[in-house]
Amino acid sequence: MSAKDPNRIVLASPRGFCAGVVRAIDIVEIVLERFGSPLYVRKEIVHNKHVVEGLQRRGVIFIDELSEAPDSSTVVFSAHGVSPAVREEADRRLLRVIDATCPLVTKVHLEALRFAESDYEILLIGHRRHEEVEGTMGEAPERMQVVESAEEAERVVVRDPSRVAYLTQTTLSMEDTKTIVAVLKRRFPAIQTPAKDDICYATQNRQTAVRKLAEVAPVILVIGSKNSSNSNRLVEEAILAGSRGYLIDDVGDIRPEWVEGASSVGITSGASAPDFLVDQVIDWLRQRGASVVEEVKTSEENVRFSLPALLQ
C-alpha cells in the first residue's frame, strides 16, 4: 500500500435496492417462471444496466412502446408507472399486463387525479423527460405543468392562483425540492400540498445517509446507472456536503486518481443498484490496500410491498 492509497472503506446504510425495486424485479422473475418467454417489459424495469442486462439474458425483451409487443402477448409495466393512454392501448390490443409500478408512484398518480377532479391546476415538480413524470402527466395533461427548478417556479403562470396544488417526482433531491416548494408557496399562498411527502422513503433515507457519509469520507463513490435519477441526486448530495462524489455503473468506471490521497473512501448505491456491485468496489479498494470496512447507519428499512393479485 502506498501513502496515496485509501486505508478505510465506509459504507452508507441504507443503500441499494428499495422495496419498489425489489417488487418490480420479483414480478418480472415470477412472470418469467409462470408464463415463460417471450416476456416484454415496457421501458427499463428499473434504471440499472446490470439488472436490465441480467434479465435480457434470461429472455426478457425490453421495448420502448407497446407497438413493439405482439397482440395478446404478456407485458410488464416498469416501476416508473405509465399514463392512462398506455393502459388503454394495452386493453385495446388484448395484452396480458402485469403492473410493476411502485406503489409510491401510484400514490402520486392518485393524488393527481384527486386534485384534477377537484378543479385544481397541478404543478408537478420533476424532470420533464423522466418516465415517472411522463406517466404522472398523463393522468391530467390539460391540468398539469412541470416545474424543474426554482427559476421555473418563479416564472410559472397559472389560471387561478387560488386553485393550485403541487406534487413531486418520487426520486428528487430533498434540498432542491424544498427550494422549489418555498418559491411556489410564496407566489401562491393558497397552494395545496400532497397529503404526505411525495419523495419516497428510500430516496430520503439514502440522501440522509450520504450526507452522514460525507462527514468521514472525502471521496464518495455512488453506484448507479447514468439514467437513475435517485443515483444522480446522491452524487449531488455528496458534493453539496463537501465530498468529491462520483457516479459509477460498476468497478470498471473507477479512476485510480479519484481515491489517491484519501484516507477514507465512502460507498453508497442508488435504489436500483444490486449489492454485488458494492462488493466488487470493496474488493477493488482492498486490492489497493484498504484494510478497514466500516458502516455508517442512519436508519433501518423494513418496508415491503405486496405483489399484484394475479401473482399472489
C-alpha positions in Angstrom: 0.0 0.0 0.0 1.4 3.4 -0.9 0.8 6.6 1.0 -1.6 7.6 -1.7 -3.9 4.6 -1.3 -7.0 4.7 1.0 -6.9 2.6 4.1 -10.5 2.8 5.1 -13.8 2.0 3.4 -17.0 3.4 4.8 -20.4 2.1 3.6 -23.6 4.1 3.8 -26.6 2.3 5.3 -29.2 2.2 3.9 -28.1 1.8 0.3 -29.1 -0.2 -2.7 -32.4 -1.8 -3.6 -35.6 -0.2 -2.2 -38.9 -2.0 -1.7 -40.3 -0.8 -5.0 -37.3 -2.1 -7.0 -37.4 -5.5 -5.2 -41.1 -5.8 -6.0 -40.6 -4.9 -9.7 -37.7 -7.4 -10.2 -39.6 -10.1 -8.3 -42.6 -9.5 -10.6 -40.5 -10.0 -13.7 -38.9 -13.1 -12.4 -42.2 -14.7 -11.3 -43.9 -13.9 -14.6 -40.9 -15.5 -16.4 -41.3 -18.6 -14.4 -45.1 -18.7 -14.6 -45.7 -17.7 -18.2 -42.3 -18.2 -19.8 -40.8 -16.2 -22.6 -41.1 -14.1 -24.7 -41.8 -11.6 -21.9 -42.0 -7.9 -22.8 -41.2 -5.1 -20.4 -42.2 -1.6 -21.4 -39.1 0.6 -20.8 -36.4 -0.5 -18.3 -38.0 -2.3 -15.4 -35.7 -0.2 -13.1 -32.9 2.2 -14.1 -29.9 0.0 -13.8 -28.0 -1.5 -16.7 -26.8 -4.6 -14.8 -30.4 -5.5 -13.8 -31.6 -5.0 -17.3 -28.8 -7.0 -18.9 -29.3 -9.8 -16.5 -33.0 -10.1 -17.3 -32.3 -9.8 -21.1 -30.0 -12.9 -20.8 -33.0 -14.7 -19.3 -35.3 -13.9 -22.2 -36.9 -10.6 -21.3 -37.4 -8.2 -24.2 -37.3 -4.5 -23.3 -39.4 -2.3 -25.5 -39.9 1.5 -25.7 -43.5 1.4 -27.0 -46.3 -1.2 -26.7 -46.5 -1.3 -30.5 -43.3 -3.4 -30.3 -45.1 -6.2 -28.5 -47.3 -8.6 -30.5 -51.1 -8.6 -29.8 -52.1 -10.8 -26.9 -48.6 -11.1 -25.5 -47.5 -10.6 -21.9 -46.2 -7.2 -21.0 -44.9 -5.8 -17.7 -45.1 -2.1 -16.9 -41.9 -0.8 -15.3 -41.6 0.5 -11.7 -41.8 4.1 -13.0 -45.5 3.9 -14.0 -47.4 4.6 -17.2 -50.1 7.0 -18.3 -53.8 6.0 -18.8 -53.3 6.2 -22.5 -50.7 3.4 -22.3 -53.2 1.3 -20.3 -55.9 1.9 -22.8 -53.7 0.8 -25.7 -52.9 -2.4 -23.8 -56.6 -3.1 -23.2 -57.3 -2.4 -26.9 -54.7 -4.9 -28.1 -55.7 -7.6 -25.5 -52.2 -7.6 -23.9 -51.8 -9.5 -20.7 -50.5 -6.7 -18.4 -48.7 -7.2 -15.1 -48.2 -3.8 -13.5 -44.9 -3.3 -11.6 -45.4 0.3 -10.9 -44.0 1.3 -7.5 -46.9 1.8 -5.1 -45.4 5.2 -4.1 -45.5 6.3 -7.7 -49.2 5.1 -7.9 -49.9 7.3 -4.8 -48.7 10.4 -6.8 -50.9 9.3 -9.8 -53.9 9.1 -7.4 -53.2 12.5 -5.9 -53.0 14.0 -9.4 -56.5 12.5 -10.2 -57.9 13.8 -6.9 -56.6 17.3 -7.4 -57.8 17.4 -11.1 -61.2 16.1 -10.2 -61.4 18.9 -7.6 -60.7 21.5 -10.3 -57.1 22.3 -9.3 -54.2 23.2 -11.6 -51.3 20.9 -10.7 -47.6 21.9 -10.7 -45.6 18.7 -10.9 -42.0 19.2 -9.6 -39.7 16.9 -11.5 -37.7 16.2 -14.7 -39.7 16.5 -17.9 -38.2 13.6 -19.7 -38.2 11.2 -16.8 -40.6 8.2 -17.3 -42.2 8.7 -13.9 -43.1 12.3 -14.8 -44.4 11.4 -18.2 -46.7 8.8 -16.6 -48.0 11.2 -14.0 -48.6 13.9 -16.5 -50.8 11.5 -18.4 -53.3 11.4 -15.6 -54.4 15.0 -16.3 -52.3 16.6 -19.0 -54.6 19.6 -19.5 -54.4 20.5 -15.8 -50.7 19.9 -15.2 -47.4 21.8 -15.7 -43.9 20.5 -14.9 -41.6 22.7 -12.8 -38.0 21.6 -12.9 -36.2 24.4 -10.9 -36.7 27.3 -8.6 -36.2 29.6 -11.6 -39.1 27.9 -13.4 -41.2 28.2 -10.2 -40.6 32.0 -10.3 -41.9 32.2 -13.9 -44.7 29.6 -14.0 -48.1 31.1 -14.8 -51.4 29.6 -13.5 -55.0 30.2 -14.4 -56.3 30.7 -10.9 -53.8 31.2 -8.0 -56.5 30.2 -5.5 -56.9 26.7 -7.2 -53.3 25.4 -7.4 -51.7 22.2 -6.0 -48.2 20.7 -6.3 -46.9 17.2 -6.5 -43.3 15.9 -6.8 -41.5 13.1 -8.6 -40.5 10.5 -6.0 -36.8 10.5 -6.7 -35.8 14.1 -6.4 -33.3 15.8 -4.1 -34.9 16.9 -0.9 -32.9 20.1 -0.8 -33.8 21.1 -4.4 -37.4 20.3 -3.9 -37.5 22.3 -0.7 -36.3 25.4 -2.5 -38.8 25.0 -5.3 -41.7 24.4 -2.9 -40.7 27.6 -1.0 -40.9 29.6 -4.2 -44.3 28.2 -5.0 -45.7 28.8 -1.5 -44.5 32.4 -1.6 -46.0 33.0 -5.0 -49.3 31.0 -4.4 -50.1 31.2 -0.7 -53.2 29.1 -1.2 -51.4 26.2 -2.9 -52.5 22.7 -1.8 -49.8 20.2 -0.8 -49.7 16.4 -1.0 -51.3 14.6 1.9 -47.8 13.1 2.6 -44.4 13.9 1.2 -44.1 12.5 -2.4 -40.4 11.9 -2.2 -40.1 8.3 -1.4 -38.8 7.0 1.9 -35.8 5.2 0.2 -34.8 8.4 -1.7 -34.9 10.4 1.6 -33.0 7.7 3.6 -30.2 7.4 1.0 -29.7 11.1 0.8 -29.6 11.4 4.6 -27.1 8.5 4.7 -24.8 10.0 2.1 -24.7 13.4 3.9 -23.6 11.5 7.0 -21.0 9.6 5.0 -19.6 12.8 3.8 -18.6 13.7 7.4 -16.0 10.9 7.4 -15.2 10.3 3.7 -13.7 13.0 1.5 -14.4 10.8 -1.6 -17.7 9.0 -2.2 -18.4 6.5 -4.9 -22.1 6.3 -5.8 -23.0 3.1 -7.7 -25.8 3.6 -10.1 -26.6 4.0 -13.8 -26.5 7.4 -15.5 -30.2 7.4 -16.1 -31.0 6.7 -12.5 -32.5 9.9 -11.0 -32.0 8.9 -7.4 -28.4 7.9 -8.0 -27.6 11.2 -9.6 -29.1 13.0 -6.7 -26.8 11.1 -4.3 -23.8 12.4 -6.2 -25.2 15.9 -5.9 -25.8 15.4 -2.1 -22.2 14.1 -1.6 -20.8 17.2 -3.4 -23.1 19.6 -1.5 -21.9 18.0 1.8 -18.2 18.7 0.9 -17.0 15.4 -0.6 -15.9 14.6 -4.1 -18.7 12.5 -5.5 -18.5 10.2 -8.5 -21.3 8.2 -10.2 -20.1 4.7 -11.4 -22.1 1.9 -13.1 -19.6 -0.6 -11.7 -16.0 -1.0 -10.7 -14.8 -0.6 -14.2 -15.7 3.1 -14.1 -13.4 4.0 -11.2 -10.3 6.1 -12.0 -7.5 5.4 -9.5 -6.7 9.1 -9.2 -10.1 9.7 -7.7 -9.1 7.9 -4.5 -5.5 8.9 -4.3 -4.6 10.8 -1.2 -8.0 10.0 0.5 -7.6 8.2 3.8 -11.2 7.1 3.6 -13.5 6.3 0.7 -17.3 6.2 1.1 -19.5 3.9 -0.9 -23.2 4.1 -1.5 -25.6 2.9 -4.2 -28.8 4.0 -5.7 -32.2 2.4 -5.1 -31.9 0.2 -8.3 -28.3 -0.9 -7.9 -27.6 -4.6 -6.9 -25.5 -5.2 -3.9 -23.0 -7.4 -5.7 -21.7 -4.2 -7.3 -20.8 -2.8 -3.9 -18.9 -6.0 -3.1 -16.9 -5.6 -6.3 -15.9 -2.0 -5.4 -14.9 -3.1 -1.9 -12.7 -5.8 -3.4 -11.1 -3.2 -5.8 -10.3 -0.9 -2.9 -8.9 -3.8 -0.8 -6.6 -4.7 -3.7 -5.2 -1.2 -3.3 -4.5 -1.5 0.4 -7.8 -0.7 2.2 -8.0 -2.9 5.2 -10.8 -1.5 7.3 -14.5 -1.6 6.3 -17.0 0.3 8.4 -20.7 1.2 8.1 -22.4 4.4 8.8 -26.1 3.6 9.6 -28.7 6.4 9.7 -31.9 4.4 9.6 -33.5 0.9 9.3 -35.7 0.0 6.4 -38.3 -2.8 6.7 -40.8 -1.7 4.0 -42.3 -4.5 1.9 -44.8 -4.1 -0.9 -47.2 -6.9 -1.9 -47.3 -8.4 -5.4 -50.1 -7.8 -7.8 -53.2 -10.0 -7.2 -52.5 -12.1 -10.4 -49.2 -13.3 -8.9 -50.2 -13.9 -5.3 
